Amino acid sequence: MDDLLDPEGVQRLEGYFGGIAEILGDVRRKASFATYAMGLLLDGKRKSVEPIAARACCEPKETERTHDRLLNFLVDSRWSDRVVRRYAASYGIAALTTREPIAHWIIDDTGFVKQGKHSVGVQRQYTGSAGKTTNCQVGVSLCVATPTEHLPIDFELYLPKSWTGDADRRAEARIPDDVFFRTKPELALAMVDRALEDNVPKGIVLVDSGYGDSSEFRQGLSGRGLKYGVGVHGTTKVWRIDSKLRRRGPAVSVRELALQLGRRKYRRVTWRDGTKEKLWSRFAALRVVPSHDDGSDPAKREDVWLLIEWERDKAEPTRFTFATLPRRISRKRLVRTVKERYRTERTYQDLKGQLGLTHYEGRRYPGWHHHISCVLVCFAFILGERMRRIPPCAARPCKAHPFRRAA
C-alpha cells in the first residue's frame, strides 16, 4: 500500500474518503470509518476490530476507547451500506472503464469459516472456498469485470432457515424485520436489481450451476434484459432442435446428450495462458431448448447454447453451460466468455488475504454488512490506483496478478 501512496495518491485517498464522509454525515462516524478503513488498507496480520484499534493507538486506554468506538461504528451506527457501496462502485467502475468496457457480471459465493454457532448466518453448510461442508457463513457476491480486471460491488449474507425462522436468534443477531429467508439465486437477483437501478454498465452474467440450475433465475435474468452464461448439472434436461428451431425427439439430460455426440464433435479450445501452461480443454456446442416443468409452453421457450466441456483427464464430459449468446458466435469466443467466471476466485483471495474480508469477528447482521462495505470501499480505491500505475496488458490479462504487485 505504501508504494501506491505518493503525495498525489494521498490527495486522491483523502478526496475519496471525503466522499464517503459526506455519506456518513456524523463526525464520529467519519473518524471511525477513516480509522477502520486505514486499518484494512495498511499492513497487519489480522484485520478485525481489536488489532486495528491496537495498531492505531499507542496507549492502552486509548486503544480501549478506539476499540469501543469502532465496534459502535460497525454494529450500532445506522448508515446505509447501499449508498456507500454505490459510491465505491461508481469510483471503481470509472477507473476500470478508462481502459476497457465492462464485459461481464459475475455472481458467486464464498465461505467465512467460523468457530461456534453465534455468528449471524453460521451453520454447517457447503462452501466451495473450503471444498467441503463446514461450520461457516456464506456470502453471495456480485463482481463486474473487464477482460483484465474484476471489481466486487455488492455482497449479501445468506441466512439459512435456521436463522430466519428463529425469533430469538433474529433478535440476538439484530436481523431486520424486513429480512426473510431467500435462496442464493434470489439474493443474486436482488443484487442484480440494485446494480440495474444504479445504472451499472451491463455485462453478460456468469454463474455456476448452484444458480444456473434454477429456471426461475435464468428467466429472471432474461426478463431483465441480461444475457447469461450459467453452469447446469448433468441431470438438467433439454430438447435438441433443428435448423428451423423445431424440437427433435424427447427431452434428454445434458450428460446423456454429451455422450451421444461422440468424441469427434469435441474440439480443442485454448482460452488463456495459465501460470505454467496454456489452459485448454475439448468442447462441443449446440443449440437446445431447456426442459423444465414451469407451466410454460415449450414451443415458446427461448433456445440457448449448450456448451459441453470434456476435460482432458476425465472419462466423460463433466461441465455443462447454458448461454444466451448470439447464434453466430464462434466456439472459441463462447468458451472464452464462460471461462471468465473462474477468475473471480483470485478476487476472493485478494479480498481475504489483503483486506481482511473474512476477519470480522462480530456476531451481528449490521456489523457483518458494514465490515463488507468498508472492504469494498478499500478495494475500489486500490483498483483505481492500480489503473493509474500499471500499463495495460496487450489484449489479455497479465500473468502476474496486479493486486499483489500493487498492494
C-alpha positions as CSV (number, residue, x, y, z in Angstrom):
1,M,0.0,0.0,0.0
2,D,2.8,2.4,0.8
3,D,4.1,2.0,-2.8
4,L,0.7,3.3,-4.0
5,L,0.5,6.4,-1.9
6,D,2.8,9.1,-3.3
7,P,1.7,12.7,-2.4
8,E,-0.8,12.7,-5.2
9,G,-2.1,9.3,-4.1
10,V,-2.6,10.7,-0.6
11,Q,-4.6,13.5,-2.0
12,R,-6.8,11.1,-4.0
13,L,-7.3,9.0,-0.9
14,E,-8.4,12.0,1.1
15,G,-10.8,13.1,-1.6
16,Y,-12.2,9.6,-1.9
17,F,-12.7,9.2,1.8
18,G,-14.1,12.7,1.9
19,G,-16.9,11.5,-0.4
20,I,-17.6,8.6,2.0
21,A,-17.6,11.0,4.9
22,E,-20.3,13.1,3.3
23,I,-22.5,10.0,3.1
24,L,-21.8,9.0,6.7
25,G,-22.6,12.5,7.9
26,D,-21.9,12.3,11.7
27,V,-18.4,13.4,12.6
28,R,-17.8,10.4,14.9
29,R,-18.8,8.0,12.0
30,K,-16.3,9.9,9.7
31,A,-13.5,9.4,12.2
32,S,-14.3,5.8,12.9
33,F,-14.6,5.0,9.2
34,A,-11.2,6.6,8.5
35,T,-9.5,4.6,11.3
36,Y,-11.2,1.3,10.2
37,A,-10.6,1.7,6.5
38,M,-6.9,2.6,7.0
39,G,-6.6,-0.5,9.3
40,L,-7.9,-2.6,6.3
41,L,-5.6,-0.9,3.8
42,L,-2.3,-1.0,5.8
43,D,-0.2,-4.0,6.8
44,G,-1.4,-6.2,9.5
45,K,-1.9,-10.0,10.0
46,R,-5.4,-9.7,11.4
47,K,-7.9,-7.0,10.2
48,S,-10.6,-7.2,12.8
49,V,-11.6,-4.5,15.3
50,E,-9.3,-5.3,18.1
51,P,-6.0,-5.5,16.2
52,I,-6.9,-2.5,14.1
53,A,-7.5,-0.5,17.3
54,A,-4.2,-1.6,18.8
55,R,-2.3,-0.6,15.7
56,A,-4.0,2.8,15.6
57,C,-3.0,3.7,19.2
58,C,0.0,3.7,21.5
59,E,-1.7,4.0,24.9
60,P,-3.7,1.0,26.3
61,K,-6.6,3.3,27.5
62,E,-6.8,5.0,24.1
63,T,-6.8,1.6,22.4
64,E,-9.8,0.5,24.5
65,R,-11.7,3.7,23.6
66,T,-10.8,3.3,19.9
67,H,-11.9,-0.4,20.1
68,D,-15.3,0.6,21.6
69,R,-15.7,3.4,19.0
70,L,-15.0,1.1,16.1
71,L,-17.5,-1.5,17.4
72,N,-20.1,1.1,17.7
73,F,-19.4,2.3,14.1
74,L,-19.8,-1.3,12.8
75,V,-22.6,-2.7,15.0
76,D,-24.7,0.2,16.3
77,S,-24.2,3.1,13.9
78,R,-27.0,3.4,11.3
79,W,-25.6,4.2,8.0
80,S,-26.5,3.0,4.5
81,D,-24.5,0.1,3.1
82,R,-26.3,0.6,-0.2
83,V,-25.3,4.2,-0.6
84,V,-21.7,3.6,0.5
85,R,-21.3,0.6,-1.9
86,R,-22.9,2.6,-4.7
87,Y,-20.2,5.3,-4.2
88,A,-17.4,2.8,-4.2
89,A,-18.7,1.0,-7.3
90,S,-19.0,4.3,-9.2
91,Y,-15.4,5.1,-8.3
92,G,-14.1,1.7,-9.3
93,I,-16.1,1.5,-12.5
94,A,-14.9,4.9,-13.6
95,A,-11.3,3.7,-13.1
96,L,-11.9,0.4,-15.0
97,T,-13.7,1.9,-17.9
98,T,-10.9,4.4,-18.7
99,R,-9.2,1.4,-20.2
100,E,-11.8,-1.2,-21.1
101,P,-15.6,-1.6,-21.1
102,I,-17.4,-3.7,-18.6
103,A,-17.9,-7.1,-20.2
104,H,-19.3,-9.4,-17.5
105,W,-21.2,-9.5,-14.3
106,I,-20.0,-12.5,-12.2
107,I,-22.1,-13.9,-9.4
108,D,-20.5,-16.3,-6.9
109,D,-20.4,-17.2,-3.3
110,T,-17.6,-17.7,-0.8
111,G,-17.3,-19.1,2.7
112,F,-16.4,-17.4,6.0
113,V,-15.2,-20.3,8.2
114,K,-16.3,-19.8,11.8
115,Q,-16.0,-21.4,15.2
116,G,-19.1,-21.7,17.4
117,K,-22.7,-21.1,16.5
118,H,-23.4,-17.5,17.4
119,S,-22.1,-15.5,14.4
120,V,-25.1,-14.5,12.3
121,G,-25.9,-17.0,9.5
122,V,-23.4,-19.6,10.6
123,Q,-24.1,-23.3,10.4
124,R,-22.6,-26.4,8.8
125,Q,-23.0,-25.9,5.1
126,Y,-21.1,-26.5,1.9
127,T,-18.7,-23.8,0.7
128,G,-16.6,-24.0,-2.4
129,S,-13.8,-22.0,-0.9
130,A,-13.2,-24.8,1.6
131,G,-14.3,-27.5,-0.8
132,K,-16.4,-29.2,1.8
133,T,-19.2,-28.9,4.3
134,T,-18.0,-27.0,7.3
135,N,-19.1,-24.5,10.0
136,C,-19.3,-21.2,8.2
137,Q,-21.2,-18.2,6.9
138,V,-21.7,-17.9,3.2
139,G,-21.6,-14.6,1.3
140,V,-23.1,-14.1,-2.2
141,S,-21.2,-11.5,-4.3
142,L,-21.6,-9.6,-7.5
143,C,-18.5,-8.5,-9.4
144,V,-18.3,-6.5,-12.6
145,A,-15.4,-7.4,-14.9
146,T,-13.5,-6.1,-17.9
147,P,-11.3,-8.5,-19.9
148,T,-8.5,-8.0,-17.4
149,E,-9.9,-6.8,-14.1
150,H,-12.6,-7.7,-11.5
151,L,-14.4,-5.3,-9.2
152,P,-16.6,-6.6,-6.4
153,I,-19.5,-4.2,-5.9
154,D,-22.0,-6.0,-3.7
155,F,-22.4,-8.8,-1.2
156,E,-25.3,-10.4,0.6
157,L,-25.1,-12.7,3.6
158,Y,-27.0,-16.0,3.0
159,L,-29.3,-16.6,6.0
160,P,-30.4,-20.3,6.4
161,K,-33.9,-21.0,7.7
162,S,-32.3,-22.0,11.0
163,W,-31.7,-18.3,11.4
164,T,-34.6,-16.5,9.6
165,G,-37.2,-18.8,11.4
166,D,-35.8,-18.4,14.9
167,A,-37.1,-15.3,16.7
168,D,-34.5,-15.5,19.5
169,R,-31.6,-15.8,17.1
170,R,-33.0,-13.0,14.9
171,A,-33.2,-10.7,17.9
172,E,-29.7,-11.5,19.2
173,A,-28.2,-11.0,15.8
174,R,-30.2,-7.8,15.1
175,I,-31.6,-9.2,11.8
176,P,-34.0,-6.5,10.5
177,D,-37.7,-7.4,10.3
178,D,-37.8,-7.0,6.6
179,V,-35.1,-9.6,6.0
180,F,-36.6,-13.0,5.4
181,F,-35.3,-16.3,4.0
182,R,-34.1,-16.1,0.4
183,T,-32.3,-18.6,-1.7
184,K,-28.9,-17.8,-3.1
185,P,-30.3,-17.2,-6.6
186,E,-32.9,-14.9,-5.0
187,L,-30.2,-12.9,-3.2
188,A,-28.3,-12.8,-6.5
189,L,-31.3,-11.3,-8.4
190,A,-31.7,-8.7,-5.6
191,M,-28.1,-7.6,-6.2
192,V,-28.7,-7.6,-10.0
193,D,-31.7,-5.3,-9.4
194,R,-29.7,-2.9,-7.3
195,A,-27.0,-2.8,-10.0
196,L,-29.6,-2.0,-12.7
197,E,-31.1,0.7,-10.6
198,D,-27.7,2.2,-10.1
199,N,-27.1,2.2,-13.9
200,V,-24.1,-0.1,-13.6
201,P,-22.9,-0.8,-17.2
202,K,-24.5,-4.1,-18.3
203,G,-22.4,-7.2,-18.9
204,I,-23.0,-10.9,-19.6
205,V,-24.0,-12.6,-16.3
206,L,-21.8,-15.6,-15.5
207,V,-22.7,-18.0,-12.6
208,D,-22.1,-21.6,-11.6
209,S,-24.6,-24.4,-11.5
210,G,-25.7,-23.5,-8.0
211,Y,-27.6,-20.7,-9.6
212,G,-27.9,-21.8,-13.2
213,D,-29.9,-24.9,-12.4
214,S,-32.7,-22.6,-11.3
215,S,-35.1,-21.9,-14.3
216,E,-36.6,-19.0,-12.3
217,F,-33.1,-17.5,-12.0
218,R,-32.4,-17.8,-15.7
219,Q,-35.8,-16.4,-16.6
220,G,-35.2,-13.6,-14.2
221,L,-32.0,-12.6,-16.0
222,S,-33.7,-12.8,-19.4
223,G,-36.7,-10.8,-18.1
224,R,-34.3,-8.1,-17.0
225,G,-32.7,-7.9,-20.5
226,L,-29.5,-9.6,-19.5
227,K,-27.5,-12.2,-21.5
228,Y,-26.0,-15.0,-19.5
229,G,-23.7,-18.0,-19.4
230,V,-24.7,-20.3,-16.5
231,G,-23.5,-23.6,-15.3
232,V,-26.0,-26.5,-15.1
233,H,-25.8,-30.0,-13.7
234,G,-25.6,-33.1,-16.0
235,T,-29.1,-34.1,-15.0
236,T,-30.7,-31.0,-16.5
237,K,-32.9,-31.9,-19.4
238,V,-33.1,-30.3,-22.9
239,W,-34.6,-30.8,-26.3
240,R,-32.3,-30.8,-29.4
241,I,-33.5,-28.6,-32.2
242,D,-33.0,-28.5,-35.9
243,S,-32.0,-25.6,-38.2
244,K,-35.6,-24.3,-38.1
245,L,-35.7,-24.4,-34.3
246,R,-38.0,-27.3,-34.2
247,R,-37.6,-29.8,-31.3
248,R,-36.2,-33.2,-32.2
249,G,-37.1,-36.2,-30.1
250,P,-37.8,-36.5,-26.4
251,A,-36.0,-34.4,-23.7
252,V,-32.7,-35.9,-22.5
253,S,-30.2,-35.0,-19.8
254,V,-27.3,-32.9,-21.0
255,R,-25.0,-35.6,-19.8
256,E,-26.8,-38.2,-21.9
257,L,-26.7,-35.8,-24.9
258,A,-23.0,-35.1,-24.4
259,L,-22.2,-38.8,-24.6
260,Q,-24.4,-39.3,-27.7
261,L,-22.4,-36.7,-29.6
262,G,-19.3,-38.8,-29.6
263,R,-15.7,-37.7,-29.3
264,R,-15.4,-36.3,-32.8
265,K,-17.8,-33.5,-32.0
266,Y,-15.4,-32.1,-29.4
267,R,-12.7,-29.6,-30.5
268,R,-9.7,-28.4,-28.5
269,V,-10.0,-24.8,-27.4
270,T,-7.4,-22.7,-25.5
271,W,-9.0,-19.9,-23.5
272,R,-5.9,-18.2,-21.9
273,D,-2.3,-18.6,-20.7
274,G,-2.0,-20.1,-17.2
275,T,0.9,-19.7,-14.8
276,K,2.6,-22.8,-16.1
277,E,0.9,-23.6,-19.4
278,K,-1.9,-22.7,-21.7
279,L,-5.3,-23.5,-20.4
280,W,-7.3,-25.7,-22.8
281,S,-9.9,-28.4,-23.0
282,R,-12.2,-30.0,-25.6
283,F,-15.7,-28.6,-26.2
284,A,-18.8,-29.2,-28.1
285,A,-21.5,-26.6,-28.7
286,L,-25.1,-26.9,-30.0
287,R,-28.4,-25.1,-29.7
288,V,-31.0,-26.6,-27.4
289,V,-34.3,-25.7,-25.6
290,P,-34.2,-26.3,-21.8
291,S,-36.8,-28.7,-20.5
292,H,-38.4,-27.9,-17.1
293,D,-41.8,-28.1,-15.6
294,D,-42.8,-24.4,-15.1
295,G,-46.2,-24.5,-16.8
296,S,-45.0,-22.5,-19.9
297,D,-45.4,-23.7,-23.5
298,P,-42.2,-25.4,-24.6
299,A,-42.8,-24.1,-28.1
300,K,-42.4,-20.6,-26.8
301,R,-39.2,-21.1,-24.8
302,E,-36.0,-19.5,-26.0
303,D,-33.3,-21.7,-27.4
304,V,-29.8,-21.4,-25.9
305,W,-26.3,-22.6,-26.5
306,L,-25.3,-25.7,-24.6
307,L,-21.6,-25.7,-24.2
308,I,-20.1,-29.1,-23.1
309,E,-16.6,-29.5,-21.8
310,W,-14.7,-32.7,-21.8
311,E,-11.7,-32.2,-19.7
312,R,-8.5,-34.0,-20.8
313,D,-8.2,-36.1,-17.7
314,K,-11.8,-37.2,-17.5
315,A,-13.5,-40.3,-18.8
316,E,-16.6,-38.3,-20.0
317,P,-17.8,-34.7,-20.3
318,T,-18.3,-33.1,-16.9
319,R,-19.1,-29.4,-17.3
320,F,-22.3,-28.0,-18.9
321,T,-23.3,-24.4,-19.6
322,F,-26.4,-22.7,-21.0
323,A,-25.6,-19.4,-22.7
324,T,-28.0,-16.8,-24.4
325,L,-25.3,-15.5,-26.7
326,P,-25.6,-14.9,-30.4
327,R,-26.3,-17.9,-32.7
328,R,-23.3,-16.9,-34.9
329,I,-20.8,-16.7,-32.1
330,S,-17.6,-18.8,-32.6
331,R,-16.9,-21.8,-30.3
332,K,-13.7,-20.1,-29.1
333,R,-15.5,-16.9,-28.2
334,L,-18.2,-18.8,-26.4
335,V,-15.6,-20.8,-24.4
336,R,-13.6,-17.7,-23.5
337,T,-16.7,-15.9,-22.4
338,V,-17.9,-18.5,-19.9
339,K,-14.4,-19.2,-18.6
340,E,-14.2,-15.6,-17.3
341,R,-16.2,-16.7,-14.3
342,Y,-13.2,-18.6,-12.8
343,R,-11.1,-15.5,-12.3
344,T,-13.4,-14.4,-9.5
345,E,-11.6,-16.8,-7.2
346,R,-8.5,-14.7,-7.5
347,T,-10.5,-11.7,-6.4
348,Y,-11.8,-13.6,-3.3
349,Q,-8.2,-14.4,-2.5
350,D,-7.2,-10.8,-2.7
351,L,-10.2,-9.6,-0.6
352,K,-9.4,-12.2,2.1
353,G,-5.6,-12.0,2.1
354,Q,-5.1,-8.3,1.6
355,L,-8.2,-6.6,3.0
356,G,-9.4,-9.0,5.7
357,L,-12.7,-9.9,4.1
358,T,-13.2,-12.8,6.5
359,H,-11.6,-11.3,9.6
360,Y,-14.7,-9.7,11.1
361,E,-15.3,-11.4,14.4
362,G,-18.6,-9.8,15.4
363,R,-21.9,-11.7,15.6
364,R,-24.4,-9.1,14.4
365,Y,-26.1,-8.7,11.0
366,P,-25.4,-5.0,10.7
367,G,-21.8,-5.4,11.7
368,W,-21.1,-8.0,9.0
369,H,-22.6,-5.9,6.3
370,H,-20.8,-2.7,7.5
371,H,-17.5,-4.5,7.5
372,I,-18.1,-5.8,4.0
373,S,-18.9,-2.3,2.8
374,C,-15.6,-1.0,4.2
375,V,-13.7,-3.8,2.4
376,L,-15.4,-3.0,-0.9
377,V,-14.6,0.7,-0.5
378,C,-10.9,-0.1,0.0
379,F,-10.7,-2.5,-2.9
380,A,-12.2,0.1,-5.2
381,F,-9.6,2.7,-4.2
382,I,-6.7,0.2,-4.7
383,L,-8.1,-0.7,-8.1
384,G,-8.2,2.9,-9.1
385,E,-4.6,3.4,-8.1
386,R,-3.5,0.3,-9.9
387,M,-5.2,1.6,-13.1
388,R,-3.0,4.7,-12.8
389,R,0.2,2.9,-12.2
390,I,0.3,-0.3,-14.2
391,P,0.3,-0.2,-18.0
392,P,-2.4,-2.2,-19.8
393,C,-1.5,-5.7,-20.9
394,A,-1.6,-6.4,-24.6
395,A,-5.2,-7.6,-25.1
396,R,-5.1,-10.2,-22.4
397,P,-4.8,-10.5,-18.5
398,C,-1.3,-10.0,-17.1
399,K,0.3,-13.3,-15.9
400,A,1.4,-11.7,-12.6
401,H,-1.8,-10.7,-10.8
402,P,-1.5,-6.8,-10.4
403,F,-3.2,-6.7,-7.0
404,R,-0.2,-8.5,-5.5
405,R,2.3,-6.1,-7.2
406,A,0.5,-3.0,-6.0
407,A,-0.7,-3.9,-2.5
